[in-house]
Amino acid sequence: MRFASTRLRWWFSFVFALSVLVVGSQTFGVEPASAKTHEVKMTAVETELVVDGGGMKYKAWTFNGQFPGPVVRVTEGDTVQFTLENPKTNVFPHAMDFHAAEIDFLKNYRAINAADETISYTFVAKKPGVFFYHCGAPPMIQHVARGMFGAIIVDPKNAKAWPKADREYVLVQSELFKNPDDVQAMFDRKFDHIIFNGGIFKYHPFVTGGHALEAKPGERVRIYFVNAGPNEFSAFHPIGEIWDNVYESGNPANKLSGVQTYVVGPGSAATFDVVVESAGAYPLVTHSLTGALRGAIAVLIASPEAKPAPLMPQTPWKVEIPQTEITPTPAP
């Protein structure tokens, strides 16, 4: 009896300890992974870049020599420590405005002169989505028109907040003015082209120098779309398809389904999901046709042979110039 009593007391002690452990783990469970800190550095670069398949160059103002600037990608709750340098090789002042940040404009978004000057600030990416970033130096309309813009993706902390994408692309729409010094034309909306990712028909495979965006049939393709403007609205539409989901500002909480065309204003953004069931060609356009027919057509080719691709293919656009074949002269 004494042995049975001892075993019984041991058993109750074990059950009690186990229950405390379980309750404790439910109340004080493992903390979720802590937010990360990202050090992001960019340099303002005044340069010439190719903007069409024929090799036409444009006197651009850029971040890191890219048009658009590099994609910044973080997760909701992460901290961004940002630094902008304006080297003495430039001529003009430049600045940086992140739409994903919630910080003082006067202190952080001020322009810095071209004298190896730098500006740094820190912000927490509190809301998920895809956001515009751009130079805010005056006249801001010219700095944006000349290419000083890009996209920052803030992925949701909860990856299950939306369907998993099989393939992702970033498209930034903007207006191109052939004379980048004509600020009045920018105010008068006299643009020459509407473009995606800094190129005229850059993703149109039937135009010189253009290469299509690729996907496999049945894949969920996610387009992070930013309208850099500086002035024109975009009516983003998939020809031959319907947007499966549209997320205003790229926030999973702002979901629309079965959308044919969605309007994105200048300085705004949205995330678009499309699932292409059949092989074929599906142009992604602004349905403002004066824009589409002057450069804003990106063709998505669905094929079982589709290869992996970066978020922003062909950025910067490097035009391949065919080498001239030399026929040897016959010996006399």
C-alpha positions as CSV (number, residue, x, y, z in Angstrom):
1,M,0.0,0.0,0.0
2,R,2.8,2.4,0.9
3,F,4.5,1.7,-2.5
4,A,1.2,2.3,-4.3
5,S,0.6,5.5,-2.4
6,T,4.1,6.8,-3.3
7,R,3.5,6.0,-7.0
8,L,0.2,7.8,-6.8
9,R,1.8,10.9,-5.3
10,W,4.5,10.8,-7.9
11,W,1.9,10.6,-10.7
12,F,-0.1,13.6,-9.4
13,S,3.1,15.6,-9.1
14,F,4.1,14.7,-12.7
15,V,0.6,15.7,-14.1
16,F,0.6,19.0,-12.1
17,A,4.1,19.8,-13.4
18,L,3.1,19.0,-17.0
19,S,-0.1,21.1,-16.7
20,V,2.0,24.1,-15.4
21,L,4.4,23.6,-18.4
22,V,1.5,23.5,-20.9
23,V,-0.3,26.5,-19.5
24,G,2.9,28.4,-19.2
25,S,3.8,27.7,-22.8
26,Q,0.4,28.9,-23.9
27,T,0.7,32.1,-21.9
28,F,4.4,32.8,-22.3
29,G,5.0,31.0,-25.6
30,V,8.0,31.5,-27.8
31,E,8.1,35.1,-29.0
32,P,7.7,35.6,-32.8
33,A,10.9,36.4,-34.7
34,S,12.0,39.9,-33.9
35,A,11.9,42.6,-36.5
36,K,15.0,43.2,-38.6
37,T,16.9,46.4,-39.3
38,H,17.9,47.1,-42.9
39,E,20.6,49.5,-43.8
40,V,19.7,51.0,-47.2
41,K,22.2,53.3,-48.9
42,M,21.5,55.1,-52.2
43,T,23.5,57.5,-54.3
44,A,22.0,60.2,-56.5
45,V,23.5,59.7,-60.0
46,E,23.0,62.2,-62.9
47,T,23.7,60.1,-66.0
48,E,22.5,59.0,-69.4
49,L,20.5,55.8,-69.8
50,V,19.0,53.8,-72.7
51,V,15.2,54.1,-72.8
52,D,14.3,52.3,-76.0
53,G,15.3,49.2,-78.0
54,G,17.1,51.3,-80.6
55,G,19.5,52.6,-78.0
56,M,18.0,56.1,-77.5
57,K,19.6,57.8,-74.5
58,Y,17.9,60.0,-71.9
59,K,19.6,62.5,-69.5
60,A,18.2,60.9,-66.4
61,W,18.5,61.7,-62.7
62,T,18.6,58.4,-60.8
63,F,19.1,56.5,-57.6
64,N,22.2,54.2,-57.9
65,G,22.2,54.8,-61.7
66,Q,19.0,52.9,-62.2
67,F,15.7,54.0,-63.8
68,P,13.6,53.2,-61.8
69,G,15.8,52.9,-58.6
70,P,16.4,49.6,-56.9
71,V,13.5,47.8,-55.3
72,V,13.7,48.0,-51.5
73,R,12.0,45.0,-49.7
74,V,11.4,44.6,-46.0
75,T,8.8,43.0,-43.8
76,E,6.0,44.8,-41.8
77,G,7.5,46.0,-38.5
78,D,11.1,46.1,-39.8
79,T,13.3,49.2,-39.4
80,V,14.9,51.0,-42.3
81,Q,18.1,53.0,-41.7
82,F,18.4,55.0,-44.9
83,T,21.2,57.2,-46.2
84,L,21.3,59.2,-49.4
85,E,24.5,60.6,-50.8
86,N,24.7,63.4,-53.4
87,P,28.3,63.4,-54.7
88,K,30.2,66.4,-56.0
89,T,30.1,64.8,-59.5
90,N,26.4,65.9,-59.6
91,V,25.1,69.4,-60.4
92,F,21.7,69.5,-58.7
93,P,20.3,69.1,-55.1
94,H,18.4,65.8,-54.5
95,A,16.3,64.3,-51.7
96,M,14.4,61.1,-50.8
97,D,10.7,60.7,-49.8
98,F,9.5,57.2,-48.8
99,H,5.7,56.8,-48.9
100,A,6.2,53.8,-46.6
101,A,7.5,56.0,-43.8
102,E,5.6,58.0,-41.2
103,I,8.2,60.6,-40.2
104,D,8.7,64.4,-40.2
105,F,8.9,65.8,-43.8
106,L,10.8,69.0,-43.1
107,K,13.6,67.2,-41.1
108,N,14.0,64.1,-43.2
109,Y,13.0,64.8,-46.8
110,R,15.0,68.0,-47.3
111,A,17.2,68.4,-50.3
112,I,21.0,68.1,-50.0
113,N,23.5,69.8,-52.3
114,A,25.9,68.1,-54.7
115,A,29.0,68.4,-52.6
116,D,29.5,64.9,-51.2
117,E,26.7,65.7,-48.8
118,T,24.6,63.0,-47.1
119,I,21.4,62.7,-45.2
120,S,20.3,59.8,-43.0
121,Y,17.1,59.0,-41.2
122,T,15.3,55.9,-39.7
123,F,11.8,54.7,-40.0
124,V,9.7,51.7,-39.1
125,A,7.7,50.1,-41.9
126,K,4.5,49.8,-39.9
127,K,2.0,49.0,-42.7
128,P,2.3,46.2,-45.3
129,G,2.0,47.1,-49.0
130,V,3.9,48.4,-52.0
131,F,4.8,52.1,-51.8
132,F,6.3,54.8,-54.0
133,Y,9.6,56.4,-53.2
134,H,11.0,59.5,-55.0
135,C,13.1,62.6,-54.9
136,G,11.4,65.5,-53.4
137,A,13.8,68.3,-54.3
138,P,12.3,71.3,-56.1
139,P,11.0,71.3,-58.8
140,M,9.8,67.8,-57.7
141,I,7.9,67.4,-61.0
142,Q,11.2,67.4,-62.9
143,H,13.1,65.2,-60.5
144,V,10.4,62.5,-60.8
145,A,10.1,63.0,-64.6
146,R,13.8,62.4,-65.0
147,G,13.7,59.1,-63.2
148,M,14.3,59.6,-59.4
149,F,11.8,57.1,-58.1
150,G,11.2,53.5,-57.3
151,A,9.3,51.0,-55.2
152,I,9.5,49.7,-51.6
153,I,7.7,46.4,-50.8
154,V,6.7,45.9,-47.2
155,D,5.7,42.2,-47.0
156,P,2.9,41.4,-44.5
157,K,4.2,39.9,-41.2
158,N,1.6,37.1,-41.6
159,A,2.5,35.4,-44.9
160,K,-0.9,33.7,-44.9
161,A,-2.7,37.0,-45.2
162,W,-2.9,36.4,-48.9
163,P,-2.3,33.5,-51.4
164,K,1.3,32.6,-52.0
165,A,2.6,33.9,-55.4
166,D,4.4,31.6,-57.8
167,R,6.1,34.5,-59.6
168,E,6.5,38.3,-58.8
169,Y,7.2,41.4,-60.9
170,V,7.5,45.1,-60.1
171,L,6.2,47.5,-62.7
172,V,6.6,51.3,-62.3
173,Q,4.7,53.5,-64.7
174,S,6.0,57.0,-65.5
175,E,5.9,59.7,-68.2
176,L,8.8,60.3,-70.4
177,F,9.6,63.8,-71.7
178,K,12.1,63.9,-74.6
179,N,13.5,67.2,-73.4
180,P,14.1,66.6,-69.6
181,D,15.0,70.3,-69.2
182,D,11.5,71.5,-70.3
183,V,9.8,71.8,-66.9
184,Q,6.9,73.8,-68.5
185,A,6.1,70.8,-70.7
186,M,5.8,68.7,-67.5
187,F,3.4,71.2,-66.0
188,D,1.4,71.2,-69.3
189,R,1.3,67.4,-69.4
190,K,3.0,67.3,-72.8
191,F,4.7,63.9,-72.3
192,D,6.1,62.0,-75.3
193,H,5.7,58.5,-73.8
194,I,4.2,56.5,-71.0
195,I,6.6,53.7,-70.0
196,F,7.1,50.8,-67.6
197,N,10.4,50.4,-65.7
198,G,12.2,53.2,-67.6
199,G,11.7,51.8,-71.1
200,I,9.5,52.4,-74.2
201,F,7.7,49.1,-74.9
202,K,10.5,47.5,-72.8
203,Y,8.5,44.3,-72.2
204,H,6.9,44.1,-75.7
205,P,8.5,41.2,-77.5
206,F,7.4,42.3,-80.9
207,V,9.3,45.6,-80.6
208,T,13.0,46.0,-81.2
209,G,14.9,45.3,-78.0
210,G,11.8,44.3,-76.0
211,H,11.5,41.1,-74.0
212,A,8.3,39.7,-72.6
213,L,7.5,38.9,-68.9
214,E,7.3,35.2,-68.5
215,A,5.1,32.8,-66.5
216,K,3.9,29.2,-66.6
217,P,0.2,28.4,-67.1
218,G,-1.6,28.1,-63.8
219,E,1.0,30.2,-61.9
220,R,-0.2,33.0,-59.6
221,V,1.6,36.0,-61.0
222,R,1.8,39.0,-58.5
223,I,2.5,42.4,-60.0
224,Y,3.6,45.1,-57.6
225,F,2.5,48.2,-59.5
226,V,3.6,51.8,-58.7
227,N,2.5,54.9,-60.7
228,A,5.3,57.4,-60.5
229,G,3.5,60.0,-62.6
230,P,4.3,62.8,-62.3
231,N,0.8,63.6,-63.6
232,E,-1.1,60.8,-65.4
233,F,-3.4,58.2,-63.9
234,S,-3.1,54.5,-64.9
235,A,-6.0,52.3,-65.8
236,F,-4.1,49.0,-65.3
237,H,-5.7,46.1,-67.3
238,P,-4.7,42.5,-68.4
239,I,-5.8,42.0,-72.0
240,G,-7.3,38.5,-72.2
241,E,-7.5,38.0,-68.5
242,I,-9.2,39.4,-65.3
243,W,-7.3,40.4,-62.2
244,D,-7.9,37.6,-59.7
245,N,-7.3,39.9,-56.8
246,V,-6.4,43.6,-56.5
247,Y,-5.0,45.0,-53.2
248,E,-5.1,48.8,-52.9
249,S,-1.6,50.1,-51.9
250,G,-0.6,46.4,-51.8
251,N,-2.2,45.9,-48.4
252,P,-3.8,42.4,-48.0
253,A,-6.6,44.0,-46.0
254,N,-7.6,46.1,-49.0
255,K,-8.8,43.2,-51.3
256,L,-11.0,43.3,-54.4
257,S,-11.7,40.3,-56.5
258,G,-12.5,39.7,-60.2
259,V,-11.5,43.2,-61.4
260,Q,-11.1,44.0,-65.1
261,T,-9.4,47.4,-64.8
262,Y,-8.1,49.3,-61.7
263,V,-7.2,52.9,-61.6
264,V,-3.9,53.9,-59.8
265,G,-3.3,57.6,-59.4
266,P,0.1,59.3,-59.6
267,G,2.0,58.7,-56.4
268,S,-0.1,55.6,-55.5
269,A,0.3,51.9,-55.9
270,A,-1.5,48.6,-55.9
271,T,-0.7,44.8,-56.0
272,F,-2.4,42.7,-58.7
273,D,-2.7,38.9,-58.9
274,V,-3.5,37.1,-62.1
275,V,-3.7,33.4,-62.7
276,V,-3.3,32.6,-66.4
277,E,-4.8,29.2,-67.1
278,S,-3.8,28.8,-70.8
279,A,-0.5,29.3,-72.7
280,G,-0.5,32.4,-74.8
281,A,0.2,36.2,-74.8
282,Y,-1.5,38.5,-72.3
283,P,-0.6,42.2,-72.6
284,L,-0.7,44.3,-69.4
285,V,-1.5,47.9,-70.2
286,T,-2.8,51.1,-69.1
287,H,-6.2,51.3,-70.7
288,S,-5.7,55.0,-71.2
289,L,-4.8,54.2,-74.7
290,T,-2.8,57.4,-75.4
291,G,-0.4,56.0,-72.8
292,A,-0.5,52.3,-73.9
293,L,0.1,53.1,-77.5
294,R,3.1,55.3,-76.7
295,G,5.0,52.8,-74.7
296,A,3.0,51.3,-71.7
297,I,2.5,47.7,-72.9
298,A,4.1,44.8,-71.1
299,V,3.3,41.4,-72.6
300,L,3.0,38.5,-70.2
301,I,3.8,35.2,-72.1
302,A,2.5,32.1,-70.5
303,S,4.5,29.0,-71.5
304,P,5.5,25.7,-69.9
305,E,9.2,26.8,-70.7
306,A,9.0,30.0,-68.7
307,K,12.3,30.7,-66.9
308,P,12.8,32.3,-63.5
309,A,13.1,36.1,-63.7
310,P,14.1,39.0,-61.3
311,L,11.6,41.4,-59.9
312,M,12.5,44.1,-62.5
313,P,13.9,42.4,-65.6
314,Q,16.3,44.5,-67.9
315,T,16.8,47.2,-65.3
316,P,18.8,49.1,-66.4
317,W,18.0,48.4,-70.0
318,K,21.1,47.1,-71.8
319,V,20.5,47.0,-75.5
320,E,22.3,44.2,-77.3
321,I,23.9,45.6,-80.4
322,P,24.4,42.9,-83.0
323,Q,28.0,42.4,-84.1
324,T,28.8,43.0,-87.8
325,E,29.9,39.8,-89.5
326,I,33.2,40.2,-91.4
327,T,33.6,38.2,-94.5
328,P,37.3,37.3,-95.1
329,T,38.7,38.6,-98.4
330,P,39.6,35.7,-100.7
331,A,43.3,35.4,-101.3
332,P,44.5,36.5,-104.8
